Amino acid sequence: MKVRTSMLLLLLLGLGTIAAQALASTPFPQLAHPSDPFFPSRLSVEGNRSVGIKDFDLPEDCGECHEQIHRQWEGGMHANAWKDPAYTALHRIASQETKGMVDRYCIGCHAPLAVLAGEEGGNVSQISQKGVQCDFCHTVAGSKGIGNTALISSPGSIKRGPFPDSRSPAHETAFSELHTQAEFCGACHDVYHPLNGLPLEKTYTEWYQGPYRVRGIKCQDCHMTPGITGFQANPGNAGVGAPDREHIWTHNIVGANASMASLLGFPRHRQLAEERLRSAAKLEIIAPLTARAGEILFLQVKVSNTGAGHYLPTGLTESREMWLEAIVRDPTGRPIYSSGQVDEKGMIDEGTVIYHTVFADAKGKPVGARVWEADHLLWDHRIPPLGYALERFKLQLPEETKGRYRIEARLLYRSFPQSLVNFLLGDKAPLWPIYEMARSESWFEVR
């Protein structure tokens, strides 16, 4: 599906106001204000010293020497973590409905410099709005564990990274083993509810408990090299005057968010995200070779996670949609069965197999995108790394038409359900882009 990017960008830049109006009639229930919330943002400064925004360097300053790395970074979701208009809208709503209780919690991962510099109450400086940036990641001096930005920052002239022999005329350097480990990523890519500890995102845990860790494949191998399902060397140098090395970690750090990369005007990152989506899964149709006219036929589609070191999908899967489309056509091409079709309004058929999670509030009501209301997990239908799901379909074959029937299956993905886009934008909502991850075809003879 195609979207007019310029129109969509204009719509989303005003997303927060529209969304706030749409949600005004359903206030967030009052929460207690515990003196020690369960899991707020865990980001802190080494030695608990006071720092200000002037203690951090602009990414553009880093880009003067590290031009290629800066160019890779600026098109990715880390650089745009704060600018992501969907995040901005939901954050505004969450802040409004919880009276600011979630501000520090959300901003910790999306604008960490704002938390470190004490920019509270939505007063986020221009440099903080540059998201997860160079002088945040490369001044991290330690970790307090996994989840909710559990990192220790040490702003200053020492920049930390993965090379023990790195030297720079512009700043001091230090080797950081943490930067070479998946735990560095896990500090943000596990997210827990700040009041009840409910896991909302478990990308790191999914990897840790899965087969890729056992095989020695970590986050950086897939997301910071040209490889998609494992390490692939990227020869080059890190910047001006730097030595040539057998491998330089790339900073595109692309996941599945092709639509947002396109929206924000980064076609290369959109292309990389599409490639990643196409490499993540495979489909296999399991059906009899022959059937009799008029009988009830059962067929299966095997959906395998072949290329992701975490579940498919991952992240905030309450707001992700990956689904299975299945169509059976008679010898004339007429569909006699379908599931997973999308109508002209972007809505998916009722009863479609959708891979996602559903959270519920304390009364058991699904919360949708309002994850700050989540009390427990209601439903989790996703595919673990190197795992699969077998989906079964039942159809009635017609009595009158014999010949060769075709089965078509596709695995489709979009980063936001159309219902959520509509909820946020109302009558002005565009159709959100849908991407094909995998497809398969098969045939059987009806006699």
C-alpha positions as CSV (number, residue, x, y, z in Angstrom):
1,M,0.0,0.0,0.0
2,K,1.3,3.4,-0.9
3,V,1.1,6.5,1.3
4,R,1.7,10.1,0.3
5,T,4.7,10.8,2.6
6,S,4.4,14.6,2.6
7,M,0.7,14.5,3.5
8,L,1.3,11.9,6.1
9,L,4.1,13.8,7.7
10,L,1.9,16.9,8.0
11,L,-0.8,14.9,9.6
12,L,1.5,13.2,12.1
13,L,3.2,16.4,13.2
14,G,-0.1,17.4,14.7
15,L,-0.8,14.0,16.1
16,G,-0.5,14.8,19.8
17,T,-3.2,17.5,19.8
18,I,-5.6,15.3,17.7
19,A,-5.0,12.3,19.9
20,A,-5.4,14.2,23.1
21,Q,-8.8,15.4,21.9
22,A,-9.8,11.9,20.9
23,L,-9.0,10.5,24.3
24,A,-10.4,13.3,26.5
25,S,-13.6,11.4,27.2
26,T,-11.8,8.4,28.8
27,P,-9.6,9.6,31.7
28,F,-6.9,7.5,33.1
29,P,-7.8,6.1,36.6
30,Q,-6.0,7.8,39.4
31,L,-2.8,6.1,40.5
32,A,-1.1,6.1,43.8
33,H,2.2,8.0,44.0
34,P,4.5,5.6,45.7
35,S,7.7,7.0,47.1
36,D,9.7,4.3,45.3
37,P,8.1,3.2,42.0
38,F,8.8,-0.3,41.0
39,F,10.7,0.3,37.9
40,P,11.0,3.9,36.7
41,S,13.8,5.0,34.4
42,R,17.0,3.5,35.9
43,L,19.3,5.9,34.1
44,S,21.8,7.7,36.4
45,V,25.1,9.6,36.4
46,E,28.3,8.0,37.7
47,G,29.0,9.2,41.2
48,N,25.5,10.9,41.3
49,R,27.2,14.1,40.2
50,S,25.1,16.9,38.7
51,V,25.3,17.4,35.0
52,G,23.7,19.8,32.5
53,I,22.9,19.6,28.8
54,K,26.1,21.6,28.1
55,D,28.1,18.6,29.3
56,F,27.2,16.7,26.1
57,D,28.5,17.1,22.6
58,L,26.2,17.6,19.6
59,P,26.0,14.6,17.2
60,E,26.9,17.0,14.4
61,D,30.2,17.7,16.2
62,C,30.9,14.0,16.3
63,G,30.0,13.8,12.6
64,E,32.8,16.1,11.6
65,C,35.2,13.2,12.1
66,H,32.9,10.3,12.0
67,E,30.9,11.3,8.9
68,Q,29.9,7.9,7.7
69,I,28.8,6.7,11.1
70,H,26.9,9.9,11.7
71,R,25.1,9.5,8.4
72,Q,24.1,5.9,9.2
73,W,22.9,7.0,12.7
74,E,20.8,10.0,11.6
75,G,18.4,7.9,9.5
76,G,17.8,5.3,12.1
77,M,15.2,5.0,14.9
78,H,17.7,5.8,17.6
79,A,18.3,9.2,16.2
80,N,14.6,9.7,15.7
81,A,13.4,8.1,19.0
82,W,12.1,11.5,20.1
83,K,11.0,12.7,16.7
84,D,9.0,9.6,16.0
85,P,5.5,11.2,15.7
86,A,3.6,8.1,16.9
87,Y,5.8,8.0,20.0
88,T,5.4,11.7,20.6
89,A,1.6,11.5,20.4
90,L,1.3,8.5,22.7
91,H,3.7,10.1,25.2
92,R,1.7,13.3,25.3
93,I,-1.5,11.3,25.9
94,A,0.2,9.2,28.6
95,S,1.6,12.2,30.3
96,Q,-1.7,14.0,30.2
97,E,-3.7,11.0,31.5
98,T,-1.2,10.1,34.3
99,K,-0.5,13.8,35.2
100,G,3.1,13.5,34.2
101,M,3.9,10.3,36.1
102,V,5.3,8.5,33.1
103,D,7.4,11.3,31.7
104,R,10.7,10.3,33.1
105,Y,9.9,6.7,32.4
106,C,9.3,7.2,28.7
107,I,11.9,9.8,28.1
108,G,14.6,7.7,29.6
109,C,14.9,5.6,26.4
110,H,13.6,8.1,23.9
111,A,15.5,11.2,25.0
112,P,18.0,10.0,27.7
113,L,20.0,13.3,27.8
114,A,16.8,15.1,29.0
115,V,16.7,12.7,32.0
116,L,20.4,13.1,32.7
117,A,20.2,16.9,32.5
118,G,17.0,17.1,34.5
119,E,14.8,18.5,31.7
120,E,11.5,17.5,33.3
121,G,7.9,18.4,32.5
122,G,8.3,18.2,28.7
123,N,10.9,21.0,28.6
124,V,13.2,19.0,26.3
125,S,16.1,20.9,24.7
126,Q,17.1,20.7,21.0
127,I,20.1,18.5,21.7
128,S,18.0,16.1,23.9
129,Q,15.5,15.8,21.0
130,K,18.2,14.1,19.0
131,G,17.2,10.9,20.7
132,V,19.7,8.1,21.5
133,Q,22.8,9.9,20.2
134,C,26.6,9.6,20.0
135,D,27.4,11.3,23.3
136,F,24.9,9.3,25.2
137,C,26.0,5.9,24.1
138,H,29.7,6.6,24.1
139,T,29.8,8.1,27.5
140,V,28.1,5.1,29.1
141,A,30.4,3.9,31.8
142,G,28.5,1.0,33.2
143,S,25.2,-0.9,33.6
144,K,22.9,-1.6,36.5
145,G,21.2,-4.5,34.8
146,I,18.5,-5.0,32.1
147,G,15.5,-2.9,31.3
148,N,14.2,0.7,31.7
149,T,17.5,2.4,30.7
150,A,19.6,0.7,33.3
151,L,22.8,2.5,32.3
152,I,25.3,4.7,34.2
153,S,26.4,7.7,32.3
154,S,29.7,9.5,32.7
155,P,29.7,12.7,30.5
156,G,33.0,14.3,29.8
157,S,36.0,14.1,27.5
158,I,36.3,10.3,27.6
159,K,34.4,8.5,24.8
160,R,34.0,4.8,25.2
161,G,33.8,2.2,22.5
162,P,34.7,-1.4,21.3
163,F,38.3,-0.9,20.3
164,P,41.1,-1.2,23.0
165,D,43.6,0.6,20.8
166,S,41.5,3.5,19.7
167,R,43.1,7.0,19.7
168,S,41.7,10.4,18.8
169,P,43.1,13.9,18.7
170,A,39.7,15.3,19.6
171,H,38.9,13.5,22.8
172,E,40.2,10.9,25.2
173,T,39.2,7.2,24.5
174,A,38.6,4.2,26.6
175,F,37.7,0.6,25.8
176,S,34.3,-0.6,27.0
177,E,33.6,-4.3,27.1
178,L,29.9,-3.4,27.8
179,H,29.6,-1.9,24.3
180,T,30.5,-5.2,22.8
181,Q,27.8,-7.1,24.7
182,A,24.0,-7.6,24.2
183,E,23.5,-6.3,27.7
184,F,24.2,-2.8,26.4
185,C,21.2,-3.1,24.1
186,G,19.2,-4.9,26.8
187,A,19.3,-1.8,29.1
188,C,16.6,-0.2,26.9
189,H,15.2,-3.1,24.9
190,D,13.4,-4.7,27.8
191,V,10.7,-2.4,29.2
192,Y,8.8,-3.0,32.5
193,H,5.7,-1.1,33.7
194,P,7.0,1.5,36.2
195,L,4.4,0.7,38.9
196,N,3.6,-3.0,38.7
197,G,6.7,-4.4,37.0
198,L,4.7,-6.0,34.1
199,P,7.0,-6.8,31.1
200,L,5.8,-4.7,28.2
201,E,8.7,-5.3,25.9
202,K,11.1,-8.3,26.2
203,T,13.3,-8.2,23.1
204,Y,16.5,-8.7,25.1
205,T,14.9,-11.5,27.2
206,E,13.6,-13.2,24.1
207,W,17.1,-13.3,22.7
208,Y,18.7,-14.3,26.0
209,Q,16.3,-17.3,26.5
210,G,16.6,-18.3,22.8
211,P,19.0,-20.2,20.6
212,Y,21.0,-17.3,19.2
213,R,22.7,-16.5,22.5
214,V,23.8,-20.2,22.8
215,R,25.3,-19.9,19.3
216,G,27.2,-16.8,20.3
217,I,25.2,-14.4,18.1
218,K,24.4,-11.2,19.8
219,C,22.3,-8.1,19.0
220,Q,25.2,-6.2,17.5
221,D,26.0,-9.0,15.1
222,C,22.6,-8.7,13.4
223,H,21.8,-5.0,13.9
224,M,25.3,-3.4,13.6
225,T,26.8,-5.3,10.6
226,P,25.7,-5.8,7.0
227,G,24.6,-9.3,8.1
228,I,20.9,-9.8,8.9
229,T,20.8,-13.2,10.6
230,G,24.4,-13.1,11.9
231,F,27.7,-11.3,11.9
232,Q,29.1,-10.1,8.6
233,A,32.4,-8.1,8.5
234,N,32.3,-4.5,7.5
235,P,35.9,-3.4,6.6
236,G,36.7,0.2,6.9
237,N,37.6,2.9,9.4
238,A,35.7,4.7,12.1
239,G,36.5,8.3,11.0
240,V,39.1,10.8,9.8
241,G,42.6,9.6,10.6
242,A,41.4,6.3,12.1
243,P,43.1,3.1,11.1
244,D,41.6,0.7,8.7
245,R,40.1,-2.3,10.5
246,E,38.7,-5.7,9.5
247,H,35.3,-4.6,10.9
248,I,33.6,-1.3,11.8
249,W,30.3,-1.6,13.5
250,T,27.6,0.0,11.4
251,H,25.1,2.5,13.0
252,N,22.0,2.1,10.8
253,I,20.7,-0.2,13.6
254,V,17.6,-1.0,11.5
255,G,14.7,-3.1,12.8
256,A,11.3,-3.5,11.2
257,N,10.1,0.1,11.1
258,A,10.2,0.7,7.4
259,S,7.2,2.9,7.4
260,M,8.6,5.4,9.8
261,A,12.0,5.5,8.0
262,S,10.0,6.3,4.8
263,L,7.9,8.9,6.6
264,L,10.9,10.7,8.0
265,G,12.6,10.8,4.6
266,F,15.3,8.1,4.9
267,P,14.8,5.8,1.9
268,R,18.0,3.8,2.5
269,H,16.9,2.9,6.0
270,R,13.5,2.0,4.7
271,Q,15.1,-0.3,2.2
272,L,17.2,-2.0,4.9
273,A,14.1,-2.4,7.0
274,E,12.2,-4.0,4.2
275,E,15.1,-6.4,3.5
276,R,15.1,-7.3,7.2
277,L,11.4,-8.0,7.1
278,R,11.8,-10.2,4.1
279,S,14.6,-12.2,5.7
280,A,12.8,-12.9,9.0
281,A,10.3,-15.6,8.2
282,K,9.3,-18.4,5.8
283,L,6.0,-20.0,4.9
284,E,5.2,-23.6,4.1
285,I,1.7,-24.8,2.9
286,I,0.8,-28.2,4.1
287,A,-2.2,-29.6,2.1
288,P,-3.2,-32.9,0.4
289,L,-2.3,-33.4,-3.3
290,T,-5.9,-34.4,-4.2
291,A,-9.4,-33.9,-2.8
292,R,-12.9,-34.7,-3.7
293,A,-15.4,-32.2,-4.8
294,G,-17.8,-31.1,-2.1
295,E,-15.7,-32.4,0.8
296,I,-14.5,-30.4,3.8
297,L,-10.7,-29.7,3.4
298,F,-8.2,-29.0,6.1
299,L,-5.0,-27.2,5.2
300,Q,-2.1,-25.9,7.3
301,V,0.4,-23.1,6.9
302,K,3.6,-23.3,8.8
303,V,5.0,-19.9,9.8
304,S,8.7,-20.1,10.8
305,N,10.9,-17.5,12.4
306,T,14.1,-18.1,10.4
307,G,15.8,-14.8,10.7
308,A,15.1,-13.0,14.0
309,G,17.0,-13.6,17.2
310,H,13.9,-12.6,19.1
311,Y,10.2,-13.3,18.8
312,L,8.2,-12.2,15.7
313,P,7.1,-9.6,16.2
314,T,9.0,-8.0,19.0
315,G,9.1,-4.7,20.9
316,L,5.8,-3.1,21.9
317,T,3.8,-5.8,20.2
318,E,0.5,-4.5,21.5
319,S,1.0,-1.9,18.8
320,R,2.4,-4.1,16.0
321,E,0.6,-6.3,13.5
322,M,2.0,-9.3,11.8
323,W,-0.7,-11.5,10.2
324,L,-1.3,-14.5,7.9
325,E,-3.3,-14.1,4.7
326,A,-4.6,-17.3,3.1
327,I,-6.6,-17.6,-0.2
328,V,-7.8,-20.6,-2.0
329,R,-8.8,-20.2,-5.7
330,D,-10.7,-22.5,-8.0
331,P,-9.4,-23.4,-11.5
332,T,-11.0,-20.1,-12.8
333,G,-9.1,-18.0,-10.3
334,R,-12.2,-17.3,-8.2
335,P,-11.5,-17.2,-4.5
336,I,-13.5,-19.8,-2.6
337,Y,-11.9,-19.1,0.7
338,S,-9.9,-16.2,2.2
339,S,-8.6,-15.1,5.5
340,G,-6.5,-12.1,6.5
341,Q,-7.8,-9.8,3.7
342,V,-7.6,-6.0,4.2
343,D,-10.6,-4.0,3.1
344,E,-10.5,-0.5,1.4
345,K,-10.4,1.1,4.9
346,G,-7.3,-0.8,5.9
347,M,-9.2,-3.1,8.3
348,I,-8.2,-6.8,8.6
349,D,-10.8,-9.6,8.3
350,E,-12.4,-10.7,11.6
351,G,-10.9,-14.1,12.7
352,T,-7.5,-13.4,11.0
353,V,-4.5,-15.1,12.5
354,I,-2.6,-12.1,14.0
355,Y,0.8,-12.4,15.8
356,H,0.9,-9.9,18.7
357,T,0.3,-9.4,22.4
358,V,-2.8,-8.1,24.1
359,F,-2.5,-6.5,27.6
360,A,-5.5,-6.0,29.9
361,D,-6.2,-3.6,32.7
362,A,-7.1,-4.7,36.2
363,K,-10.7,-5.5,35.2
364,G,-9.6,-7.7,32.2
365,K,-10.3,-5.1,29.5
366,P,-7.8,-4.9,26.6
367,V,-5.9,-1.6,26.9
368,G,-4.8,-1.3,23.3
369,A,-2.1,1.3,22.9
370,R,-2.7,2.6,26.4
371,V,0.0,0.3,27.8
372,W,0.3,2.6,30.9
373,E,-3.0,1.0,32.0
374,A,-1.7,-2.6,31.6
375,D,-2.1,-4.8,34.6
376,H,-1.5,-8.3,33.1
377,L,-0.9,-10.1,29.8
378,L,-4.1,-11.4,28.2
379,W,-2.8,-13.0,25.0
380,D,0.5,-13.7,23.4
381,H,0.5,-15.3,20.0
382,R,4.0,-14.8,18.5
383,I,6.8,-17.0,17.1
384,P,10.0,-17.6,19.0
385,P,13.4,-17.5,17.4
386,L,13.9,-20.6,15.2
387,G,10.4,-21.6,16.2
388,Y,7.2,-21.9,14.2
389,A,3.4,-21.8,14.4
390,L,1.1,-24.2,12.5
391,E,-2.1,-22.5,11.5
392,R,-5.1,-24.6,10.5
393,F,-7.8,-23.6,8.0
394,K,-11.0,-25.3,7.2
395,L,-12.9,-24.9,3.9
396,Q,-15.8,-26.4,2.0
397,L,-15.0,-27.4,-1.6
398,P,-17.7,-26.7,-4.1
399,E,-19.5,-29.7,-5.7
400,E,-19.6,-28.4,-9.2
401,T,-16.0,-27.2,-9.9
402,K,-13.2,-29.7,-10.5
403,G,-9.6,-29.2,-11.5
404,R,-6.5,-27.6,-10.2
405,Y,-7.0,-25.3,-7.1
406,R,-4.3,-22.9,-6.0
407,I,-3.5,-22.0,-2.4
408,E,-1.8,-18.7,-1.7
409,A,-0.3,-17.6,1.7
410,R,1.4,-14.4,2.7
411,L,2.8,-13.1,5.9
412,L,2.2,-9.4,6.2
413,Y,3.4,-6.7,8.6
414,R,2.6,-3.1,9.6
415,S,4.1,-1.2,12.5
416,F,0.7,0.2,13.7
417,P,-2.8,-1.3,13.3
418,Q,-5.1,0.8,11.1
419,S,-7.5,1.1,14.0
420,L,-4.7,2.9,16.1
421,V,-3.9,5.3,13.2
422,N,-7.6,6.0,12.9
423,F,-7.9,6.5,16.6
424,L,-5.1,9.1,16.6
425,L,-6.0,10.9,13.4
426,G,-9.7,10.5,13.1
427,D,-11.2,11.2,9.7
428,K,-7.8,12.4,8.3
429,A,-6.1,9.1,8.9
430,P,-4.3,7.7,5.9
431,L,-3.9,4.0,5.1
432,W,-0.8,2.8,6.9
433,P,1.8,0.9,4.8
434,I,1.7,-2.9,4.7
435,Y,4.8,-4.9,4.0
436,E,5.1,-8.5,2.7
437,M,7.5,-10.6,4.8
438,A,7.0,-14.0,3.1
439,R,4.8,-15.8,0.6
440,S,4.1,-19.3,-0.6
441,E,1.9,-21.1,-3.1
442,S,0.7,-24.6,-3.6
443,W,-1.8,-26.6,-5.6
444,F,-4.1,-29.5,-5.2
445,E,-6.4,-31.4,-7.6
446,V,-10.1,-31.7,-7.0
447,R,-11.7,-34.7,-8.6
